[in-house]
Amino acid sequence: MPETKNRYTAADIQVLEGLEAVRRRPSMYIGSTDERGLHHLVYEIVDNSIDEAMAGFCDRIDIVIMPDGSVRVSDNGRGIPIDKHPRTGKSALETVMTYLHAGGKFDSQAYKVSGGLHGVGAAVVNALSSKMSVEVTRDGKLYRQDYERGKAAGQLKVSSNGASQTGTTTWFLPDTDIFGETQFNFSTLTERFREMAFLTKGIWIHFLDERSGQRITYYFEGGIKSFVRRLNKDRGTVHEPFYMERGVEGSIVEVAIQYNDSFNESTFAFANCIHTIDGGTHLTGFRSALTRVLNDYARRQKILKDNDPNLSGEDTREGLVAVVSVKLPEPQFEGQTKTRLGNAEMKGIVESALGEELGTWLEEHPSDARRIIEKCLTAQRARDAARKARDLVIKKGFMDDSVLPGKLADCSERNPEVRELYLVEGPSAGGSAKEGRDRRFQAILPLRGKILNVEKARPDKMLAHEEIKAIITALGAGFGEDLDLAKLRYHRVIIMTDADVDGAHIRTLLLTFFFRYMRDLIERGHLYIAQPPLYRVQYRRDVRWFYSDKERDAYLSKLKDGKGVTIQRYKGLGEMNPNQLWETTMDPDIRTVLSVNVEDAMRADTIFTQLMGEEVAPRKSFIQSHYDQVRNLDV
């Protein structure tokens, strides 16, 4: 007979009541419990109001961050039903707020289209809030129910207010037991609300932050056409935007397209106002139609000759800014975080609708059409040149471990998961880093001067740049569409530059390169920024390192007298000896490194264009708008 401790019986099976599963595994429902997951709570509630707007019953949403960090979301939709649910025996309101997979989104009569497919959004927010209350106005009455950590804290209360309007107001306070940080970011939320307003024509979104008094209102009559204009506002455009909207088999397809004079693609896909960052069938249909229609037009107009090769998908997407928005009755998202659309039928629907509409538009706008085709042909020629350059580099050992950059000081460990590559500014700092590192797992690649600004250069020019070529070769995973992280030689890539203006510039250039050509490296959590100290302060025999003026001043203010204090300001990594660099910046047990994340691809795309693009005016505007946020500026 086996020992009791090894027995596995029905008593070992846990049954989590109500919303306890959400509280036990919150990341399964909101992605994470960091700042990103915290903001997801707001999006879930606002998404419900957007669903009312898409159904034609709501044209105003008000969002308020309260001084205590709670959030209130109000809309003038129909109001959540409050009559008794036949299955739960409770009000429909309590059912929606306390049961997973309960909501009107399953009923095609209640919602023709919606973003909240799974019916878990409001209940998940309730489960992850220490307190919550919902007020519903309908039939001239006001209904209210309070909740605590996913459970009803009382009965549904009813009062007669005689009001003719309808709507729902949801107030919630995120649970500090779940979230380590509960400070909402105004800028992060405004970006999302602006996006929602673009995607839902005719909706007013009012946002007030009572902590700071900041407020903003969004309303876009032009919808995604206005969205594309905004995305291109800091770029030189090739033509006026193309826009189409068509209903097909109960679904709605909206597409807006405008080319600019850059070399990068910025296509954003949405399904029922949910940003599908990993694309899906609607994006596949869009890309297929775009390539086919442009090739067909170029052939008909004899711009492409009989012997000329077709434009590739890459050729037709260089300099493209596009928004693809579909609204469909039963979306099949992959996971609750809805990053990819899986409905197979949407590929054909989008491809057919866009193919017809874009083909007609090209015929009716011949001058715009020719400019687009010429840009695609230029991209094709440059891509051919880049391909030849890449083939040449590969032939010389581009991704061959036996032909690594000569200046790379590699490490002895062979397991990529524990290997680190420091990209270090300048030979002096590189020398200190080589001497101070742990040679078992830390590799050093010193970079000479500022690398090429890839925002202003085509791929063939980028590949000809020695420093970038050294980075790509050292990492061993390729770049662009050929990037294969399975071949990545180091799972931590750490940018280490001086704490001055030049260091910040080099860091920005490197981030631009990684964002444009190795974005997966960022999104998979492989890119970091080292944080070298700014000051070494010695008080008698006590030596301390400080990373900001604030830290230094706080320490100095605690000293009884200023005698015997020596302060050394480090302007460059090369000023530190190897032991100091190891102790402050490279020792994994002590160091601070910042993980680089792309929380919002559209915002990142816009900022890189502003800071690194051809246009001077947007860069000047950015500097003027953010000068008061500069810290530790050393000129």
Rosetta blueprint (number, residue, H / E / L):
1 M L
2 P L
3 E L
4 T H
5 K H
6 N H
7 R L
8 Y L
9 T L
10 A H
11 A H
12 D H
13 I L
14 Q L
15 V L
16 L L
17 E L
18 G L
19 L L
20 E H
21 A H
22 V H
23 R H
24 R H
25 R L
26 P L
27 S H
28 M H
29 Y H
30 I H
31 G L
32 S L
33 T L
34 D L
35 E H
36 R H
37 G H
38 L H
39 H H
40 H H
41 L H
42 V H
43 Y H
44 E H
45 I H
46 V H
47 D H
48 N H
49 S H
50 I H
51 D H
52 E H
53 A H
54 M H
55 A L
56 G L
57 F L
58 C L
59 D L
60 R E
61 I E
62 D E
63 I E
64 V E
65 I E
66 M L
67 P L
68 D L
69 G L
70 S L
71 V E
72 R E
73 V E
74 S E
75 D E
76 N L
77 G L
78 R L
79 G L
80 I L
81 P L
82 I L
83 D L
84 K E
85 H L
86 P L
87 R L
88 T L
89 G L
90 K L
91 S E
92 A H
93 L H
94 E H
95 T H
96 V H
97 M H
98 T H
99 Y L
100 L L
101 H L
102 A L
103 G L
104 G H
105 K H
106 F H
107 D L
108 S L
109 Q L
110 A L
111 Y L
112 K L
113 V L
114 S L
115 G L
116 G L
117 L L
118 H L
119 G L
120 V L
121 G H
122 A H
123 A H
124 V H
125 V H
126 N H
127 A H
128 L L
129 S E
130 S E
131 K E
132 M E
133 S E
134 V E
135 E E
136 V E
137 T E
138 R E
139 D L
140 G L
141 K E
142 L E
143 Y E
144 R E
145 Q E
146 D E
147 Y E
148 E E
149 R L
150 G L
151 K E
152 A E
153 A L
154 G L
155 Q L
156 L L
157 K E
158 V E
159 S E
160 S E
161 N L
162 G L
163 A L
164 S L
165 Q L
166 T L
167 G E
168 T E
169 T E
170 T E
171 W E
172 F E
173 L E
174 P E
175 D L
176 T L
177 D L
178 I L
179 F L
180 G L
181 E L
182 T L
183 Q L
184 F L
185 N L
186 F H
187 S H
188 T H
189 L H
190 T H
191 E H
192 R H
193 F H
194 R H
195 E H
196 M H
197 A H
198 F H
199 L H
200 T L
201 K L
202 G L
203 I L
204 W E
205 I E
206 H E
207 F E
208 L E
209 D E
210 E L
211 R L
212 S L
213 G L
214 Q E
215 R E
216 I E
217 T E
218 Y E
219 Y L
220 F L
221 E L
222 G L
223 G L
224 I H
225 K H
226 S H
227 F H
228 V H
229 R H
230 R H
231 L H
232 N L
233 K L
234 D L
235 R L
236 G L
237 T E
238 V L
239 H L
240 E L
241 P L
242 F E
243 Y E
244 M E
245 E E
246 R E
247 G E
248 V E
249 E L
250 G L
251 S E
252 I E
253 V E
254 E E
255 V E
256 A E
257 I E
258 Q E
259 Y E
260 N E
261 D L
262 S L
263 F L
264 N L
265 E L
266 S E
267 T E
268 F E
269 A E
270 F E
271 A E
272 N L
273 C L
274 I E
275 H E
276 T L
277 I L
278 D L
279 G L
280 G E
281 T H
282 H H
283 L H
284 T H
285 G H
286 F H
287 R H
288 S H
289 A H
290 L H
291 T H
292 R H
293 V H
294 L H
295 N H
296 D H
297 Y H
298 A H
299 R H
300 R H
301 Q L
302 K L
303 I L
304 L L
305 K L
306 D L
307 N L
308 D L
309 P L
310 N L
311 L L
312 S L
313 G H
314 E H
315 D H
316 T H
317 R H
318 E L
319 G L
320 L E
321 V E
322 A E
323 V E
324 V E
325 S E
326 V E
327 K E
328 L L
329 P L
330 E L
331 P L
332 Q L
333 F E
334 E L
335 G L
336 Q L
337 T L
338 K L
339 T L
340 R L
341 L E
342 G L
343 N L
344 A L
345 E H
346 M H
347 K H
348 G H
349 I H
350 V H
351 E H
352 S H
353 A H
354 L H
355 G H
356 E H
357 E H
358 L H
359 G H
360 T H
361 W H
362 L H
363 E H
364 E H
365 H L
366 P H
367 S H
368 D H
369 A H
370 R H
371 R H
372 I H
373 I H
374 E H
375 K H
376 C H
377 L H
378 T H
379 A H
380 Q H
381 R H
382 A H
383 R H
384 D H
385 A H
386 A H
387 R H
388 K H
389 A H
390 R H
391 D H
392 L H
393 V H
394 I H
395 K H
396 K L
397 G L
398 F L
399 M L
400 D L
401 D L
402 S L
403 V L
404 L L
405 P L
406 G L
407 K L
408 L L
409 A E
410 D L
411 C L
412 S L
413 E L
414 R L
415 N L
416 P L
417 E L
418 V L
419 R L
420 E E
421 L E
422 Y E
423 L E
424 V E
425 E E
426 G L
427 P H
428 S H
429 A H
430 G H
431 G H
432 S H
433 A H
434 K H
435 E H
436 G H
437 R L
438 D L
439 R L
440 R L
441 F L
442 Q E
443 A E
444 I E
445 L E
446 P E
447 L E
448 R L
449 G L
450 K L
451 I L
452 L L
453 N L
454 V H
455 E H
456 K H
457 A L
458 R L
459 P H
460 D H
461 K H
462 M H
463 L H
464 A H
465 H L
466 E H
467 E H
468 I H
469 K H
470 A H
471 I H
472 I H
473 T H
474 A H
475 L H
476 G L
477 A L
478 G L
479 F L
480 G H
481 E H
482 D H
483 L L
484 D L
485 L H
486 A H
487 K H
488 L L
489 R L
490 Y L
491 H L
492 R E
493 V E
494 I E
495 I E
496 M E
497 T L
498 D L
499 A L
500 D L
501 V H
502 D H
503 G H
504 A H
505 H H
506 I H
507 R H
508 T H
509 L H
510 L H
511 L H
512 T H
513 F H
514 F H
515 F H
516 R H
517 Y H
518 M L
519 R H
520 D H
521 L H
522 I H
523 E H
524 R L
525 G L
526 H L
527 L E
528 Y E
529 I E
530 A E
531 Q L
532 P L
533 P L
534 L L
535 Y E
536 R E
537 V E
538 Q E
539 Y E
540 R L
541 R L
542 D E
543 V E
544 R E
545 W E
546 F E
547 Y L
548 S L
549 D H
550 K H
551 E H
552 R H
553 D H
554 A H
555 Y H
556 L H
557 S H
558 K H
559 L L
560 K L
561 D L
562 G L
563 K L
564 G L
565 V E
566 T E
567 I E
568 Q E
569 R E
570 Y L
571 K L
572 G L
573 L H
574 G H
575 E H
576 M L
577 N L
578 P H
579 N H
580 Q H
581 L H
582 W H
583 E H
584 T H
585 T H
586 M H
587 D L
588 P L
589 D L
590 I L
591 R L
592 T L
593 V E
594 L E
595 S E
596 V L
597 N L
598 V L
599 E L
600 D L
601 A H
602 M H
603 R H
604 A H
605 D H
606 T H
607 I H
608 F H
609 T H
610 Q H
611 L H
612 M H
613 G L
614 E L
615 E L
616 V H
617 A H
618 P H
619 R H
620 K H
621 S H
622 F H
623 I H
624 Q H
625 S H
626 H H
627 Y H
628 D H
629 Q H
630 V L
631 R L
632 N L
633 L L
634 D L
635 V L
